């Protein structure tokens, strides 16, 4: 009797201390493992932590269901360094035996794609301007076209006839601003200036004064932070005007850093679901960051596909290629990024909204 009481007390003590024990049913399920290489430290740590939060939130949602498989996520820091991301991807695949690898941004995700594709592992990414993917690639970021459409529609609503494009000498800036420079004249909007600044440059006053001489109706900014926030602050200090917008960069700058200039608007690539944003903010007491909603949706589709794809004969989990085909078969998905269309090559298309900065928040623009 004493031994029985002692055993009960020990079990109660483990529960009280927060020790988590898997049920026998969970232990018997085959495991689907996901490896996420993210910037968890450094200048873009807020992006990586945001994605980590979103993926954990998604995993918890699925853990509350009676799934066929037990899903686990392993996280590693890459600091947005391609070499470290490749090391992380190889570790996920060869040591952790991951079925899926997750990454963010073009500096990192293309080499990760290559590692994953060589090993026939699903590579889920969030990368602007990437619509050409390898066989096992899957990208859930808004593309140039969607971002540009949101931008030009708002410019036309405001009767903008001329613009100055300003950004950093960096791949992500050149991709988006280059697309705008090519297409704005076709839509009747003159590009008076197309300026790129070296990463790390912090004084744009002379450049602003030069551009102001030709009085563009609007400045379109998309640079590597802190370029965006410094440029806007210096522009406002020199001119007192708020005719500055962004192809998505502004809402990803900390509101503690971003100049508090009411009325500035921006393409909003953070997400397109009030429910997701509300749930995330309540859970983490922080705003949603870039790629968090996109990768939440991407992993949600992947897990759904695993649950609804039959394994091949003598296999315990579905083949990765079959899982990706199941995702393509969905064709349309409603999630944290709104309504999305899934293309046969694994690229996801979505409508991108525009929001306005008011009193420290990015709010919807009323039609």
Protein Blocks (a to p, Z undefined) as FASTA:
>chain_A
ZZmmmmmmmmmmmmmnopacddfklmmpccddddddddfedjklmmmmmmmmmmmmmmmm
mmmpccfbdcddddddeklpaklmmmmmmmmmmmnopabdcdehjklmmmmmmmmmmnop
acddddehiabdcfkbccfbdcfklmmmmmmmmmmmnopabdcddddddfklmmmmmmmm
mmmmmnopacfbacdddehiabfklmmmmmmmnopabdcdddddfklmmmmmmmmmmnop
acbcdehjmmmpcfklmccdehiacddfkbccfklmmmmmmmnopacdehklmmmmmmmm
mmmmmmmcccdehiabdcfklmmmmmmmnopacdfkopadddfkopacddddddddeehi
acdddZZ
